[in-house]
Amino acid sequence: MIVTVGKNGAIPLPDNKECNLNIGDILLCKLTEDKRAIELEKFSDQSLNEAQIKAHGSLTRVEPLNPDDYK
């Protein structure tokens, strides 16, 4: 799937039940070997706070989409 990245690096999530992601989930972001895509997967430890997420370096939290990020 190809998506448009919005302001502040916002990436819209697919709108389907197979996605299994919810607002507040912590995701691990991995660059593919060919460096052409980013793989997102639910991180194993969903109990991290914002400081721990930032310190890890490859994690992000799913946040509600702000339509202004795509104007």
Backbone as JSON Lines, residues from 0, in Angstrom:
{"i":0,"aa":"M","n":[0.85,-1.17,0.0],"ca":[0.0,0.0,0.0],"c":[0.9,1.24,0.0]}
{"i":1,"aa":"I","n":[0.53,2.2,-0.78],"ca":[1.25,3.47,-0.85],"c":[0.37,4.53,-0.21]}
{"i":2,"aa":"V","n":[0.95,5.31,0.71],"ca":[0.19,6.36,1.39],"c":[0.94,7.68,1.26]}
{"i":3,"aa":"T","n":[0.21,8.77,1.44],"ca":[0.82,10.1,1.45],"c":[1.14,10.46,2.89]}
{"i":4,"aa":"V","n":[2.38,10.85,3.13],"ca":[2.79,11.26,4.46],"c":[2.43,12.73,4.63]}
{"i":5,"aa":"G","n":[1.74,13.03,5.73],"ca":[1.31,14.39,5.99],"c":[2.34,15.19,6.78]}
{"i":6,"aa":"K","n":[1.96,16.39,7.18],"ca":[2.83,17.22,8.01],"c":[3.18,16.47,9.28]}
{"i":7,"aa":"N","n":[4.32,16.74,9.85],"ca":[4.8,16.11,11.08],"c":[4.93,14.59,10.93]}
{"i":8,"aa":"G","n":[5.06,14.09,9.71],"ca":[5.26,12.66,9.49],"c":[4.03,11.81,9.69]}
{"i":9,"aa":"A","n":[2.84,12.4,9.66],"ca":[1.61,11.64,9.86],"c":[1.4,10.66,8.71]}
{"i":10,"aa":"I","n":[1.05,9.41,9.05],"ca":[0.77,8.37,8.07],"c":[-0.62,7.82,8.35]}
{"i":11,"aa":"P","n":[-1.53,7.9,7.4],"ca":[-2.87,7.36,7.64],"c":[-2.82,5.84,7.66]}
{"i":12,"aa":"L","n":[-3.55,5.24,8.59],"ca":[-3.63,3.78,8.67],"c":[-4.74,3.27,7.78]}
{"i":13,"aa":"P","n":[-4.62,2.03,7.32],"ca":[-5.69,1.47,6.48],"c":[-7.01,1.42,7.23]}
{"i":14,"aa":"D","n":[-8.08,1.63,6.53],"ca":[-9.4,1.62,7.13],"c":[-10.05,0.24,6.92]}
{"i":15,"aa":"N","n":[-9.48,-0.78,7.58],"ca":[-10.06,-2.11,7.47],"c":[-9.84,-2.89,8.77]}
{"i":16,"aa":"K","n":[-10.6,-3.92,8.96],"ca":[-10.53,-4.71,10.19],"c":[-9.25,-5.53,10.29]}
{"i":17,"aa":"E","n":[-8.63,-5.86,9.17],"ca":[-7.41,-6.67,9.17],"c":[-6.23,-5.93,9.79]}
{"i":18,"aa":"C","n":[-6.3,-4.64,9.84],"ca":[-5.21,-3.81,10.36],"c":[-4.93,-4.12,11.84]}
{"i":19,"aa":"N","n":[-5.96,-4.32,12.64],"ca":[-5.83,-4.64,14.07],"c":[-5.06,-3.59,14.87]}
{"i":20,"aa":"L","n":[-5.07,-2.35,14.45],"ca":[-4.42,-1.27,15.19],"c":[-5.48,-0.34,15.75]}
{"i":21,"aa":"N","n":[-5.21,0.16,16.94],"ca":[-6.13,1.07,17.61],"c":[-5.41,2.31,18.07]}
{"i":22,"aa":"I","n":[-6.14,3.39,18.28],"ca":[-5.57,4.61,18.83],"c":[-4.9,4.26,20.17]}
{"i":23,"aa":"G","n":[-3.67,4.7,20.34],"ca":[-2.92,4.44,21.57],"c":[-1.94,3.29,21.47]}
{"i":24,"aa":"D","n":[-2.08,2.42,20.46],"ca":[-1.15,1.31,20.3],"c":[0.26,1.82,20.03]}
{"i":25,"aa":"I","n":[1.25,1.06,20.46],"ca":[2.65,1.38,20.21],"c":[3.13,0.51,19.06]}
{"i":26,"aa":"L","n":[3.74,1.16,18.04],"ca":[4.21,0.44,16.86],"c":[5.72,0.49,16.76]}
{"i":27,"aa":"L","n":[6.3,-0.6,16.27],"ca":[7.72,-0.67,15.93],"c":[7.83,-0.35,14.45]}
{"i":28,"aa":"C","n":[8.69,0.6,14.1],"ca":[8.87,1.02,12.71],"c":[10.21,0.48,12.22]}
{"i":29,"aa":"K","n":[10.17,-0.31,11.14],"ca":[11.39,-0.89,10.58],"c":[11.5,-0.52,9.1]}
{"i":30,"aa":"L","n":[12.68,-0.07,8.71],"ca":[12.97,0.23,7.32],"c":[13.29,-1.08,6.61]}
{"i":31,"aa":"T","n":[12.69,-1.32,5.45],"ca":[12.98,-2.56,4.72],"c":[14.41,-2.54,4.2]}
{"i":32,"aa":"E","n":[14.91,-3.71,3.83],"ca":[16.3,-3.83,3.37],"c":[16.6,-2.93,2.18]}
{"i":33,"aa":"D","n":[15.65,-2.81,1.26],"ca":[15.88,-1.97,0.07],"c":[15.64,-0.49,0.36]}
{"i":34,"aa":"K","n":[15.24,-0.19,1.59],"ca":[15.03,1.19,2.05],"c":[13.96,1.93,1.25]}
{"i":35,"aa":"R","n":[13.0,1.17,0.72],"ca":[11.93,1.78,-0.07],"c":[10.62,1.82,0.68]}
{"i":36,"aa":"A","n":[10.58,1.19,1.86],"ca":[9.32,1.13,2.6],"c":[9.59,1.04,4.1]}
{"i":37,"aa":"I","n":[8.57,1.35,4.87],"ca":[8.62,1.22,6.32],"c":[7.6,0.17,6.72]}
{"i":38,"aa":"E","n":[8.04,-0.79,7.5],"ca":[7.13,-1.81,8.02],"c":[6.71,-1.39,9.42]}
{"i":39,"aa":"L","n":[5.43,-1.46,9.7],"ca":[4.9,-1.13,11.01],"c":[4.3,-2.39,11.62]}
{"i":40,"aa":"E","n":[4.68,-2.69,12.85],"ca":[4.08,-3.83,13.55],"c":[3.84,-3.45,15.0]}
{"i":41,"aa":"K","n":[2.82,-4.04,15.58],"ca":[2.48,-3.76,16.97],"c":[3.64,-4.21,17.85]}
{"i":42,"aa":"F","n":[4.12,-3.31,18.71],"ca":[5.26,-3.61,19.59],"c":[4.81,-4.55,20.7]}
{"i":43,"aa":"S","n":[5.71,-5.41,21.14],"ca":[5.35,-6.43,22.13],"c":[4.98,-5.85,23.49]}
{"i":44,"aa":"D","n":[5.58,-4.73,23.89],"ca":[5.3,-4.11,25.19],"c":[4.45,-2.86,24.99]}
{"i":45,"aa":"Q","n":[3.16,-2.97,25.25],"ca":[2.23,-1.86,25.05],"c":[2.12,-0.97,26.29]}
{"i":46,"aa":"S","n":[2.96,-1.19,27.3],"ca":[2.85,-0.44,28.55],"c":[3.87,0.7,28.68]}
{"i":47,"aa":"L","n":[4.62,1.0,27.63],"ca":[5.65,2.03,27.71],"c":[5.04,3.42,27.8]}
{"i":48,"aa":"N","n":[5.75,4.32,28.51],"ca":[5.31,5.71,28.55],"c":[5.98,6.49,27.42]}
{"i":49,"aa":"E","n":[5.62,7.75,27.27],"ca":[6.14,8.55,26.15],"c":[7.66,8.68,26.17]}
{"i":50,"aa":"A","n":[8.26,8.83,27.35],"ca":[9.72,8.94,27.46],"c":[10.41,7.65,27.0]}
{"i":51,"aa":"Q","n":[9.85,6.5,27.35],"ca":[10.41,5.22,26.95],"c":[10.28,5.01,25.44]}
{"i":52,"aa":"I","n":[9.15,5.44,24.89],"ca":[8.96,5.33,23.44],"c":[10.0,6.17,22.71]}
{"i":53,"aa":"K","n":[10.18,7.39,23.16],"ca":[11.16,8.29,22.53],"c":[12.58,7.75,22.67]}
{"i":54,"aa":"A","n":[12.93,7.21,23.84],"ca":[14.27,6.7,24.08],"c":[14.59,5.49,23.19]}
{"i":55,"aa":"H","n":[13.6,4.69,22.85],"ca":[13.81,3.51,22.02],"c":[14.3,3.9,20.63]}
{"i":56,"aa":"G","n":[13.69,4.93,20.07],"ca":[14.13,5.44,18.78],"c":[13.37,4.91,17.57]}
{"i":57,"aa":"S","n":[12.78,3.73,17.65],"ca":[12.07,3.16,16.51],"c":[10.61,2.88,16.81]}
{"i":58,"aa":"L","n":[10.1,3.52,17.84],"ca":[8.71,3.31,18.23],"c":[7.9,4.57,18.02]}
{"i":59,"aa":"T","n":[6.61,4.37,17.83],"ca":[5.68,5.49,17.73],"c":[4.33,5.03,18.27]}
{"i":60,"aa":"R","n":[3.51,5.99,18.66],"ca":[2.18,5.67,19.17],"c":[1.14,6.08,18.12]}
{"i":61,"aa":"V","n":[0.12,5.25,17.94],"ca":[-0.97,5.56,17.02],"c":[-1.8,6.67,17.65]}
{"i":62,"aa":"E","n":[-1.98,7.77,16.9],"ca":[-2.74,8.91,17.38],"c":[-3.89,9.18,16.41]}
{"i":63,"aa":"P","n":[-4.93,9.86,16.89],"ca":[-6.04,10.18,15.98],"c":[-5.55,11.05,14.82]}
{"i":64,"aa":"L","n":[-6.1,10.81,13.66],"ca":[-5.75,11.56,12.47],"c":[-6.26,13.0,12.58]}
{"i":65,"aa":"N","n":[-5.39,13.94,12.29],"ca":[-5.76,15.35,12.27],"c":[-5.86,15.76,10.79]}
{"i":66,"aa":"P","n":[-7.07,16.02,10.3],"ca":[-7.23,16.36,8.88],"c":[-6.39,17.57,8.45]}
{"i":67,"aa":"D","n":[-6.06,18.45,9.36],"ca":[-5.24,19.62,9.03],"c":[-3.83,19.23,8.59]}
{"i":68,"aa":"D","n":[-3.38,18.03,8.97],"ca":[-2.04,17.57,8.57],"c":[-1.96,17.28,7.07]}
{"i":69,"aa":"Y","n":[-3.1,17.23,6.39],"ca":[-3.12,16.9,4.96],"c":[-3.6,18.04,4.08]}
{"i":70,"aa":"K","n":[-3.64,19.24,4.64],"ca":[-4.06,20.43,3.86],"c":[-2.86,21.13,3.29]}
